[in-house]
Amino acid sequence: MKKIILFFLLCLYSVVNNAQISGKVVDNNNVSLAGVTIIVKETAKQFETDIDGKFSIEASKNDVIILSYLGFKTKTVRVSELSNNSAIVLYEGNELLKEVTITNQQNKFSRKKTAYVAKLPLKNIENSQVYSTITDELLVSQNVNNFEDALKNAVGVDKLWQSTGRPGDGAGYYSIRGFATQPQLVNGMPGITNGFINPFNVERVEVIKGPSATLFGSTVTSYGGLINIVTKKPYKGTGGTISVGGGSFGFKKVALDLNTTDSSEKFSIRFNAGFQSEDSFQDAGLRESVFMAPAISYQVNDRLTLNFNYEVSGNKQTNPVFLFLNRLGPLAFNNLETLNYNPDLSFTDNSLQISNPTQNFRGEIAYKITDNWSSQTIVSGSSAESDGYYTFINNIFANPLDPTQPNPFFSTVGQRTDAETNSFDIQQNFTGDFKLGTIRNRVLIGVDYLETQNIDNSSNFASLNIITAQGQLIQGLPTNRNNLDFVLTGVVNANTNVNQNVLSAYVSDVINILPELSVMAGVRYDRFDYQGDKNTELDNATEYTKSTFAPKVGVVYQPILNKVSVFANYQNGFNYVNPVLANSVPGDFTSPLVLRSFDLENADQFEGGVKANLFGNKLETTVSYYNITVDNKIIGFGPTQQQDGKVKSQGIELDFNAYPVDGLNLRGGFAYNDSEILESTSNPLLVGQRFGEAGAEFTYNFWADYRFQEGKIKNLGITAGFNGSSDFNTMEGYPNVGEFILPAYTVINAGLYYDHPKFRVSFNVNNLTDEVYYKGWSTLTPQQPRAYFGALTYKF
């Protein structure tokens, strides 16, 4: 009888102390916030507000709940302070990416909110612009070890060039919507990514589609879009990971991620560091990277927050094989069969390295002026150096045996690099969220000043070696290909110091005419001041100042609020083209050199589509059609270039993230791009052809991750996926040259993992079928064959 009474009392105690609490989360304008994460502190319980901002949680009166929502300050509330149907108000603040540690998020590959794309905390479904997000969870699922593999998950992104580390434009090149793009945005600000980007410090990657000059200007964007790297930020709590890994081709890595918060929960610091190295799959080649990245956040009070993050990295590598095909005359080869290239040969030596020490910093003052207005002051800077040997394989020059015939031979040439690039940016943004009558306005007003400097003291060199693609020495010095002895021939020393700055002002307003209907309108004024090369007599002649306006308009209608939206947008892009010294007669190298100046290039995009977030956040998808036209486009290569082109690029894109059943996460996409040169007076043969930097017409990607939820194999996971593209003429866009087809390919990857709350063990196989494939842009570079990778991560 005593046991029965005791059991009854325990049950009564549980009922009294544990209750079902219901309520609603709103912002300071009493607008419901859907998707707010609610965690019961020191438990595994996690909840999320529904489409109307409502929640229902089971917790003890002594429990503490933590509410976290992107773009808003995290709030901690005791359950005892709540009553049923009470409203909890969250206030806007800085973007701390992980205010709390989320351990059981369901749709891991989806991120429906960002404060960077519109510089406002808009949800994806209410944003008229298309963007693709690669989450940290996806990078972990794939055991991604380099930035290039991370971008394979972005719909419509096709790699053109691997990172070379060379002066000026040494970052990788990717085609987005038919135009070459480099990753030049770090945490929403201009950042230099000239060498290897270590993915361990990447929280997520945002690929923002289409001309985005209205908010970001022209220096970090292309007409196809931009790539924003979001680094890891502090969060409230203590924890971290230690990771080690190894794999094929001498791959090894070690990484550390530590986070802690003081007792007042106002000061948080996060420290990331890592080392990674690997050899080439070819007969020579290497790459090494080491980095440190401290980040600090200090919440002074409810209105003021200070943030600072810094990353410094040291990178060194031998250049991957770049076989440059002749862009000035007929090709001796039209495909891989006639070239008969041996992809196992590197034509380089491990002593021919290029190093790229790089650093980026970003300081932010986020201040809540009133309940409706916020201020964000950002100061950022970057620097990168190129020091060493940049090499490539050249097929451009005349046939040494018969100058009248196409050149069937290659020569190893390159640069002794000694250069640095520096940038400094200061930006002030004011954001407001208020109502005029019944109409809600979310306003952004900003000014931006960007200053860049490029100093180059490099010298060109060339080898006398003339070789075939099979590595046979035809003419030149009796050198060992694995210990190349370069001879300086016709050395040209660079001595440049080029400076420029951009002063901009922009305004944007998202107007909710109805809860389901919103309009975005914005415009940017841009003043570009090119100060020329301070080390040449032509300094005054090359200086110029130009200004332009870049408008943007978008409309979003949600027939099913927060679930389905139909959108359309117009976006503008532009490009200031600096003057160059070139032959007075294009293509005639004997004609005198003259200073050639250019007008502003201008791009217009019209886009429309549908976004959906269905079945309780289990399916997120975007389908869009775009049409981009560029006027005053420069056509041609080097001395042949003329500004008489008009280019059109149109296509469709499908992007989806899904969580169909417990434990299964899916990510995939498909893109089709139709790019065409519409006009070119100087190169009429190019009219009707595909634009050279457009990449392949079709690209696709898919990834699946299934984690067992119950039983003895709980926490065991299986991953698999693929990515690929259609064939591509890497010489597209060059007249009188011919074609060289890079074949279509599909690369399959797979993996296994065991993810325990305290550790994770993973094993992945990349290029499972050992597909032989190439990438390039007037070049060809063989890609890595089958490779195995393993990793162990300890969590604390």
C-alpha positions in Angstrom: 0.0 0.0 0.0 2.9 2.4 0.8 4.4 1.7 -2.6 1.1 2.6 -4.3 0.8 5.9 -2.3 4.4 6.7 -3.1 3.9 6.1 -6.8 0.7 8.2 -6.7 2.6 11.1 -5.0 5.4 10.9 -7.6 2.9 11.1 -10.4 1.1 14.0 -8.8 4.5 15.8 -8.3 5.3 15.3 -12.0 1.9 16.6 -13.1 2.2 19.7 -10.9 5.8 20.5 -11.9 5.5 19.6 -15.6 3.0 21.5 -17.7 2.1 22.1 -21.3 2.8 25.7 -21.9 1.4 27.5 -25.0 2.1 30.9 -26.3 3.2 33.0 -29.2 6.4 34.7 -30.4 6.2 38.1 -32.0 8.5 41.0 -33.0 8.3 44.5 -31.6 5.6 45.3 -34.2 3.5 42.4 -33.0 4.2 40.5 -36.2 4.2 36.7 -35.7 7.6 35.0 -36.1 7.5 31.5 -37.7 10.3 29.1 -37.2 11.7 30.5 -33.9 13.8 27.8 -32.2 12.8 27.1 -28.6 15.1 24.9 -26.5 14.6 23.8 -23.0 17.9 24.5 -21.4 20.0 21.5 -20.2 17.7 19.0 -21.9 17.3 17.6 -25.4 13.9 19.1 -25.8 13.6 21.4 -28.8 10.5 23.1 -30.4 9.8 25.5 -33.2 7.0 28.1 -33.6 4.4 27.3 -36.3 3.4 29.5 -39.2 1.4 31.8 -36.9 4.3 32.1 -34.4 2.5 29.8 -31.9 4.2 27.2 -29.8 3.3 24.5 -27.3 6.1 23.0 -25.0 6.2 20.5 -22.2 8.5 21.7 -19.4 8.8 22.1 -15.7 8.1 25.4 -14.0 11.8 25.4 -12.9 13.0 25.0 -16.5 14.5 27.8 -18.6 13.8 28.1 -22.3 16.0 29.8 -24.9 14.4 31.4 -27.9 16.7 32.0 -30.9 15.8 33.5 -34.3 18.1 34.8 -37.1 18.5 38.6 -37.1 17.0 38.8 -33.5 18.6 38.8 -30.1 18.4 35.6 -28.2 16.0 35.6 -25.3 16.1 33.5 -22.1 12.8 33.0 -20.1 11.9 31.0 -17.1 8.8 28.8 -17.6 7.5 30.0 -14.2 7.3 33.5 -15.7 5.0 32.4 -18.5 1.2 31.8 -18.5 -0.7 30.0 -21.2 -1.2 32.0 -24.4 1.3 34.7 -23.3 3.2 36.6 -26.0 7.0 36.6 -26.0 8.6 39.6 -27.9 12.0 39.3 -29.7 13.9 42.3 -30.7 16.1 42.7 -33.8 19.9 42.5 -33.3 23.1 41.3 -34.9 23.4 38.0 -36.8 24.9 35.5 -34.4 24.8 32.4 -36.5 24.4 29.9 -33.6 23.2 31.7 -30.6 22.4 28.3 -29.1 23.6 24.8 -30.1 21.0 23.1 -32.2 21.5 19.3 -32.0 18.4 17.9 -33.5 17.4 20.2 -36.3 15.3 18.2 -38.8 15.8 19.8 -42.3 19.6 20.1 -41.9 20.3 21.2 -45.5 17.8 24.1 -45.4 18.4 27.6 -44.1 15.3 29.7 -44.8 16.6 33.0 -43.3 19.6 35.2 -43.8 20.5 38.8 -42.9 23.1 39.1 -45.7 21.2 38.7 -49.0 18.9 41.7 -48.6 20.9 43.2 -45.7 17.6 42.7 -43.9 16.4 39.6 -41.9 14.1 38.4 -44.7 12.9 34.9 -44.9 13.6 33.2 -48.2 10.0 32.8 -49.1 9.4 36.6 -48.8 12.6 37.5 -50.7 12.2 38.3 -54.4 15.8 37.4 -55.1 17.0 33.8 -55.6 19.9 32.4 -53.6 21.3 29.0 -52.7 22.7 28.2 -49.3 25.2 25.5 -48.4 24.9 24.7 -44.7 27.5 23.6 -42.3 25.5 20.4 -41.8 25.8 19.6 -45.5 29.6 20.2 -45.4 29.9 17.8 -42.5 27.7 15.2 -44.2 29.9 15.2 -47.2 33.2 15.4 -45.2 34.1 18.4 -47.5 37.8 19.2 -47.4 38.0 22.0 -50.0 35.9 24.9 -51.0 35.5 23.7 -54.6 33.7 20.5 -53.4 31.4 22.7 -51.2 30.2 24.7 -54.2 29.2 21.5 -56.1 26.1 21.7 -53.9 25.1 25.1 -55.3 22.6 24.8 -58.1 23.9 26.2 -61.4 27.5 26.8 -60.2 30.1 25.3 -62.7 33.8 25.4 -61.9 35.9 27.0 -64.6 39.4 27.4 -62.9 40.9 26.1 -59.7 42.5 28.6 -57.4 46.0 29.5 -58.7 47.1 32.0 -56.0 48.5 34.3 -58.8 48.4 38.1 -58.3 45.1 39.9 -58.7 42.7 37.1 -59.5 44.2 34.0 -57.9 40.9 32.8 -56.4 38.9 30.1 -58.2 36.6 31.0 -61.0 33.0 29.6 -61.2 30.3 30.2 -63.8 27.0 31.4 -62.4 24.1 32.1 -64.9 26.6 32.3 -67.7 29.2 34.6 -66.2 32.5 34.0 -64.4 32.4 34.7 -60.7 35.0 34.5 -57.9 34.3 34.2 -54.1 34.9 37.8 -53.1 32.5 38.4 -50.2 33.2 37.3 -46.6 30.5 37.9 -44.0 28.7 40.2 -46.4 31.7 42.5 -47.0 34.5 42.5 -49.6 37.1 39.9 -48.7 40.1 38.6 -50.5 40.2 34.8 -51.0 43.2 34.6 -53.2 44.4 31.1 -52.2 43.0 28.0 -50.6 39.8 28.5 -48.5 39.7 26.1 -45.5 36.1 24.9 -45.2 36.4 24.1 -41.5 35.9 27.8 -40.7 32.9 28.1 -43.0 29.5 28.2 -41.3 27.7 28.3 -44.6 28.1 29.5 -48.2 25.5 31.8 -49.9 25.4 31.9 -53.6 23.3 35.0 -54.5 22.0 34.8 -58.0 21.8 37.5 -60.7 23.3 41.0 -60.9 23.4 42.3 -57.3 25.0 45.7 -57.8 22.2 47.6 -56.0 23.3 46.3 -52.6 26.8 45.0 -53.2 28.3 47.2 -56.0 30.4 45.9 -58.9 33.7 45.0 -57.3 32.6 41.7 -55.7 29.8 40.7 -58.0 29.4 39.4 -61.6 26.3 39.6 -63.8 25.5 36.0 -62.8 25.7 36.6 -59.0 28.1 36.6 -56.1 29.5 34.1 -53.6 29.4 35.0 -49.9 31.4 33.0 -47.4 29.9 33.2 -43.9 32.5 32.2 -41.2 31.8 30.7 -37.8 30.7 33.1 -35.1 30.5 32.9 -31.3 27.3 31.6 -29.7 26.1 31.6 -26.1 27.4 28.6 -24.4 30.5 26.5 -23.9 31.5 23.7 -26.3 33.6 22.8 -29.3 35.1 20.0 -31.4 38.5 18.6 -32.2 38.8 16.9 -35.6 41.5 14.8 -37.3 41.3 13.2 -40.7 43.3 11.5 -43.4 42.9 9.9 -46.8 44.2 9.3 -50.3 47.1 11.1 -51.9 48.7 11.9 -48.5 45.7 13.9 -47.3 45.8 14.8 -43.6 44.0 17.5 -41.5 43.6 18.5 -37.9 41.1 21.2 -36.7 40.0 22.8 -33.5 36.8 24.7 -32.7 36.3 26.2 -29.2 33.5 28.4 -27.9 32.9 29.8 -24.4 30.7 32.4 -22.7 31.3 34.2 -19.5 29.1 34.0 -16.4 27.2 37.1 -17.4 26.4 35.6 -20.8 27.4 38.9 -22.4 30.8 38.0 -23.6 31.4 35.1 -26.0 34.5 34.1 -27.8 35.1 31.4 -30.5 38.4 30.2 -31.8 38.9 28.1 -34.9 42.3 26.8 -36.1 43.4 24.1 -38.5 46.1 22.5 -40.6 45.5 20.6 -43.9 47.9 19.2 -46.5 47.7 16.8 -49.4 49.7 15.7 -52.4 48.5 15.8 -56.0 47.2 12.6 -57.6 49.7 13.3 -60.4 53.4 12.6 -60.4 54.2 16.0 -58.6 52.2 18.6 -56.8 51.1 19.6 -53.2 48.9 21.9 -51.2 49.2 23.0 -47.6 47.1 25.4 -45.5 47.1 26.6 -41.9 44.7 29.1 -40.4 43.6 30.7 -37.2 40.2 32.5 -36.7 39.3 34.1 -33.4 35.8 35.7 -33.2 34.4 37.8 -30.3 30.9 39.0 -29.4 30.1 41.4 -26.5 26.5 42.3 -25.7 27.0 45.5 -23.8 23.3 45.8 -23.1 20.0 45.1 -24.6 20.6 47.7 -27.4 24.3 47.5 -28.1 26.4 44.6 -29.3 30.0 44.6 -30.5 31.4 41.9 -32.8 34.8 41.2 -34.2 36.2 38.3 -36.2 39.6 37.8 -37.8 41.1 35.1 -40.0 44.7 34.7 -40.9 45.9 31.8 -43.1 49.1 30.7 -44.7 48.7 28.7 -47.9 51.2 27.2 -50.3 50.8 25.0 -53.3 52.1 24.0 -56.7 49.7 25.1 -59.4 47.3 22.5 -60.7 47.9 21.7 -64.4 46.5 24.4 -66.7 46.9 23.4 -70.3 46.2 26.8 -72.1 45.0 26.1 -75.6 45.7 28.6 -78.4 43.3 31.5 -78.2 44.8 33.4 -81.1 45.0 30.8 -83.9 43.7 27.4 -85.2 43.9 24.5 -82.7 46.0 21.5 -83.4 43.6 19.4 -81.3 39.8 19.3 -81.1 39.2 16.7 -78.4 41.0 14.6 -75.8 41.5 11.7 -78.2 43.6 13.8 -80.6 45.4 15.6 -77.8 46.2 12.2 -76.2 47.1 13.9 -73.0 48.4 11.9 -70.1 46.5 13.1 -66.9 49.1 11.5 -64.6 51.7 14.0 -65.6 52.0 17.4 -63.8 54.8 19.0 -65.9 55.9 20.7 -62.7 58.1 20.2 -59.7 57.4 20.5 -55.9 60.0 23.2 -55.6 57.9 25.5 -57.8 55.5 26.6 -55.1 53.4 29.7 -54.7 52.4 30.9 -51.2 49.4 33.1 -50.3 49.4 34.5 -46.8 45.9 36.0 -46.4 44.0 37.8 -43.7 40.5 39.2 -43.3 39.0 41.1 -40.4 35.5 42.5 -39.7 34.4 44.7 -36.8 30.7 45.5 -36.2 28.8 47.8 -33.9 25.1 46.9 -33.8 22.9 49.4 -32.0 19.2 49.3 -31.5 18.3 53.1 -31.7 14.6 52.6 -31.0 12.2 49.7 -31.1 11.8 50.4 -34.8 15.3 51.5 -36.0 18.7 49.9 -35.8 22.2 51.0 -36.7 25.0 48.7 -38.0 28.5 50.1 -38.4 31.0 47.8 -40.1 34.7 48.2 -40.7 36.5 45.4 -42.6 39.8 44.9 -44.3 41.7 42.2 -46.3 45.2 41.6 -47.5 46.7 38.8 -49.6 50.2 38.1 -51.0 51.4 36.0 -53.9 55.0 34.9 -53.5 56.6 32.2 -55.5 56.1 30.5 -58.9 52.9 30.6 -60.9 53.2 28.1 -63.8 51.1 26.8 -66.6 51.4 24.9 -69.8 51.1 27.1 -72.9 50.0 26.2 -76.5 49.6 29.7 -77.7 52.8 30.4 -79.5 53.8 29.4 -83.0 54.7 25.9 -84.1 58.6 25.7 -83.6 58.9 23.3 -86.4 56.6 25.0 -88.9 55.2 28.5 -87.9 52.6 28.3 -90.7 50.9 25.3 -89.0 48.9 24.9 -85.8 51.1 24.3 -82.8 50.9 20.7 -81.6 53.5 21.3 -78.8 53.4 22.9 -75.3 55.8 24.9 -73.3 56.0 25.3 -69.5 55.9 29.1 -68.8 54.9 31.3 -65.9 55.8 34.0 -63.4 58.0 34.6 -60.5 55.3 36.3 -58.4 55.9 39.1 -55.8 52.6 40.9 -55.3 50.1 42.0 -52.7 46.5 43.1 -52.7 44.9 45.2 -49.9 41.4 46.4 -49.3 39.7 48.5 -46.7 35.9 49.0 -46.3 33.7 51.0 -44.0 29.9 50.7 -44.2 27.1 52.3 -42.3 23.6 50.8 -42.4 20.3 52.0 -40.9 17.4 49.6 -40.9 13.8 50.4 -39.9 10.8 48.2 -39.4 7.6 50.3 -39.0 4.1 50.9 -40.2 2.7 53.8 -42.2 -1.0 53.3 -41.5 -1.6 49.6 -42.0 1.4 49.1 -44.4 4.5 47.6 -43.0 7.9 49.0 -44.3 11.3 47.4 -43.8 13.8 50.0 -44.9 17.5 49.8 -45.5 19.6 53.0 -45.9 23.3 52.7 -46.3 26.6 54.2 -47.4 29.8 52.3 -48.2 33.4 53.3 -49.0 35.8 50.7 -50.4 39.5 51.3 -51.1 41.7 48.7 -52.9 45.4 48.6 -53.8 47.2 46.2 -56.0 51.0 46.2 -55.9 52.8 43.8 -58.3 56.6 43.4 -58.7 56.5 40.0 -60.4 58.6 39.0 -63.4 57.6 36.8 -66.3 59.8 33.8 -67.2 59.6 31.0 -69.8 61.1 27.6 -70.2 63.0 26.6 -73.4 61.4 23.2 -73.1 59.0 22.2 -75.9 57.0 19.1 -74.9 54.1 17.0 -76.1 51.1 16.3 -74.0 52.6 12.8 -73.2 55.6 14.5 -71.6 58.1 13.9 -74.4 60.8 16.6 -74.7 61.0 17.8 -78.4 63.3 20.8 -78.1 65.1 22.6 -75.3 67.3 22.0 -72.4 68.2 18.5 -71.2 66.3 18.9 -67.9 64.6 16.4 -65.8 60.8 17.2 -65.9 60.7 16.3 -62.2 63.4 18.9 -61.4 62.7 21.7 -63.9 65.5 24.2 -64.4 63.9 27.3 -65.9 65.8 29.7 -68.1 64.7 33.3 -68.0 64.0 34.3 -71.5 62.7 37.8 -72.4 62.1 38.6 -68.8 59.4 41.3 -68.2 59.4 42.8 -64.8 56.2 44.3 -63.4 56.4 47.4 -61.3 52.8 48.5 -60.7 50.9 50.1 -57.8 47.3 50.4 -58.9 44.8 52.2 -56.6 41.1 52.7 -56.8 38.2 53.5 -54.5 34.4 53.4 -54.6 31.9 55.6 -52.7 28.3 54.3 -52.7 25.0 55.1 -51.2 21.9 52.9 -51.4 18.3 52.6 -50.2 15.9 49.7 -50.2 12.4 49.3 -48.9 10.3 46.1 -48.6 6.6 47.2 -48.4 4.0 44.8 -47.2 0.9 46.2 -49.0 -1.0 43.1 -47.7 0.3 40.3 -45.4 0.6 38.1 -48.5 1.8 40.9 -51.0 5.1 42.7 -50.7 7.1 45.0 -53.1 10.8 45.6 -52.8 12.3 48.7 -54.5 15.9 49.9 -54.2 18.6 52.0 -55.9 22.3 52.5 -55.5 24.5 55.4 -56.5 28.1 54.4 -57.2 31.1 56.7 -57.7 34.2 54.9 -58.9 37.5 56.7 -58.7 40.3 54.9 -60.6 43.6 56.4 -59.6 45.7 54.5 -62.0 49.2 53.0 -61.7 51.3 55.3 -59.5 54.5 53.8 -60.8 54.1 54.7 -64.5 54.3 57.9 -66.5 50.8 57.1 -67.8 49.4 57.6 -64.3 47.5 60.8 -65.1 46.3 59.5 -68.4 44.7 56.4 -66.9 43.0 58.2 -64.0 39.2 58.6 -64.3 36.1 59.0 -62.3 32.7 57.6 -63.3 29.3 57.4 -61.6 26.2 55.3 -62.2 22.8 54.3 -60.7 21.7 50.7 -60.2 18.0 50.1 -59.5 16.2 47.0 -58.3 12.5 46.1 -58.1 10.9 42.9 -56.8 7.4 41.6 -56.1 6.3 38.7 -53.9 2.8 37.3 -53.7 2.1 34.5 -51.2 -1.1 32.6 -52.2 -0.5 30.4 -49.1 1.1 32.6 -46.5 4.6 31.5 -45.4 4.2 28.4 -47.5 4.1 29.3 -51.2 5.2 32.5 -52.9 5.2 33.7 -56.5 8.0 36.2 -57.2 9.4 38.4 -59.9 12.4 40.8 -60.0 14.3 43.2 -62.1 18.0 43.7 -61.1 20.8 45.8 -62.5 24.5 45.2 -62.7 27.4 47.2 -64.0 31.2 47.0 -64.5 33.8 49.7 -64.7 36.4 48.7 -67.3 39.8 50.2 -66.7 42.0 51.5 -69.6 44.7 49.3 -71.0 47.8 49.6 -73.1 47.1 47.7 -76.4 48.0 47.6 -80.0 46.4 50.3 -82.1 45.2 47.7 -84.5 43.5 44.8 -82.6 45.3 41.5 -83.3 48.3 43.2 -85.0 51.2 42.9 -82.6 53.4 45.1 -84.8 51.1 48.2 -84.5 52.1 50.8 -81.9 50.8 50.6 -78.4 48.1 53.1 -77.4 46.0 53.7 -74.3 42.6 52.3 -74.9 39.7 53.4 -72.7 36.2 51.8 -72.3 32.7 52.7 -71.4 30.6 51.2 -68.6 29.3 47.7 -69.1 25.6 47.4 -68.1 23.5 44.4 -67.3 19.7 43.9 -66.8 18.0 40.8 -65.4 14.3 39.9 -65.4 13.4 36.9 -63.4 10.4 35.1 -62.1 9.5 31.9 -60.3 8.0 30.1 -57.3 9.2 29.4 -53.8 7.6 26.8 -51.5 8.1 25.7 -47.9 5.6 22.8 -47.4 4.6 20.0 -45.1 5.8 21.6 -41.9 9.2 22.7 -43.3 9.9 19.2 -44.7 10.2 20.5 -48.3 11.8 23.8 -49.4 12.1 24.4 -53.1 12.7 27.2 -55.6 12.0 27.2 -59.4 13.0 30.2 -61.4 13.5 31.5 -64.9 16.0 34.4 -65.6 17.0 36.5 -68.6 20.1 38.6 -68.4 21.3 41.0 -71.2 24.7 42.8 -71.1 25.4 45.8 -73.3 28.8 47.3 -74.1 30.4 43.9 -73.3 34.1 43.5 -74.1 34.6 40.7 -76.6 37.8 39.0 -77.5 41.1 38.1 -75.8 44.1 40.3 -74.9 45.0 42.6 -77.7 42.0 41.6 -79.8 39.4 42.7 -77.3 36.8 45.3 -78.4 33.9 46.8 -76.5 31.2 46.1 -79.2 29.4 43.1 -77.7 26.0 42.3 -76.6 25.4 39.1 -74.7 22.2 37.3 -73.5 22.1 34.6 -70.9 18.8 32.9 -69.9 17.9 29.7 -68.2 16.0 27.8 -65.5 17.0 26.6 -62.1 15.5 24.1 -59.7 16.7 23.9 -56.1 15.3 21.8 -53.3 15.9 20.6 -49.7 13.7 17.9 -48.2 13.1 16.0 -45.0 10.5 13.4 -46.2 10.9 11.0 -43.3 12.6 11.0 -39.9 16.4 10.8 -40.4 16.4 11.4 -44.2 17.8 14.7 -45.6 17.9 15.4 -49.3 19.5 18.2 -51.3 19.5 18.6 -55.0 19.2 20.8 -58.0 19.2 21.2 -61.8 20.2 24.2 -64.0 20.0 24.9 -67.7 21.8 27.9 -69.2 21.5 29.3 -72.7 24.2 31.9 -73.3 24.6 33.7 -76.7 26.6 36.5 -78.2 24.0 38.7 -79.9 26.3 41.4 -81.4 30.0 41.9 -82.1 31.1 44.1 -85.0 34.8 43.3 -84.5 34.2 39.5 -84.3 31.1 38.7 -86.4 32.0 35.0 -86.4 31.2 35.0 -82.7 27.6 36.1 -83.2 25.3 33.3 -82.3 28.0 31.4 -80.3 27.9 30.6 -76.6 29.8 33.1 -74.5 33.2 31.7 -73.4 32.8 32.0 -69.6 29.3 30.5 -69.6 30.4 27.0 -68.7 28.3 23.9 -69.4 24.7 24.2 -70.5 23.4 21.6 -68.0 24.6 21.1 -64.4 23.0 19.0 -61.7 23.6 17.9 -58.1 22.1 15.6 -55.5 22.9 14.5 -52.0 21.1 12.2 -49.5 21.9 11.6 -45.9 20.0 8.9 -43.9 20.5 8.5 -40.1 19.0 5.6 -38.3 16.7 6.8 -35.5 16.2 3.7 -33.4 17.6 0.3 -32.4 21.2 -0.9 -32.0 22.3 1.0 -35.1 20.8 4.3 -33.9 23.0 7.3 -35.0 24.6 5.3 -37.8 24.3 7.1 -41.1 24.6 6.5 -44.9 25.3 9.2 -47.4 25.4 9.2 -51.2 25.0 11.6 -54.1 26.3 12.8 -57.4 27.0 15.9 -59.4 27.9 16.5 -63.1 27.5 18.6 -66.2 26.9 18.3 -69.9 29.8 18.6 -72.3 31.4 21.9 -72.9 33.5 23.6 -75.6 36.3 25.1 -73.5 37.2 27.4 -76.5 33.8 28.9 -76.9 34.0 32.6 -77.6 37.3 32.7 -79.5 37.1 33.3 -83.3 39.1 31.4 -85.9 40.2 28.8 -83.3 37.8 25.9 -83.5 36.5 23.8 -80.7 37.8 21.6 -77.9 35.1 19.6 -76.2 35.4 18.7 -72.5 33.1 15.6 -72.2 30.0 15.4 -70.0 30.5 13.6 -66.7 28.8 12.4 -63.6 30.7 12.0 -60.4 29.3 9.7 -57.6 30.3 10.1 -53.9 29.2 8.0 -50.9 29.9 7.6 -47.2 29.2 6.1 -43.8 29.3 7.8 -40.4 28.4 7.2 -36.8 27.3 10.4 -35.0 27.3 10.0 -31.2 26.5 13.0 -29.0 30.2 12.9 -27.9 32.0 12.0 -31.2 31.5 11.5 -34.9 33.4 8.9 -37.1 33.0 9.2 -40.9 34.3 7.6 -44.0 33.8 8.9 -47.5 34.6 7.9 -51.0 34.8 10.6 -53.7 34.5 9.8 -57.3 33.4 6.3 -56.5 33.4 5.1 -60.2 36.8 6.6 -60.8 35.4 8.9 -63.5 38.1 10.6 -65.7 36.9 14.2 -66.3 38.2 17.7 -66.9 37.3 21.3 -66.2 38.5 24.5 -67.9 38.0 27.8 -69.5 40.1 28.0 -72.7 42.1 25.4 -70.7 41.8 21.9 -69.5 42.7 20.6 -66.0 42.3 16.9 -65.0 40.2 16.4 -61.9 40.9 14.1 -59.0 40.2 10.3 -59.5 38.7 8.0 -56.8 39.8 9.1 -53.3 39.1 7.9 -49.8 38.7 10.1 -46.7 38.2 9.4 -43.0 37.6 11.7 -40.1 37.2 11.6 -36.3 35.6 14.4 -34.4 35.4 14.7 -30.6 32.6 17.0 -29.3 32.6 18.7 -25.9 
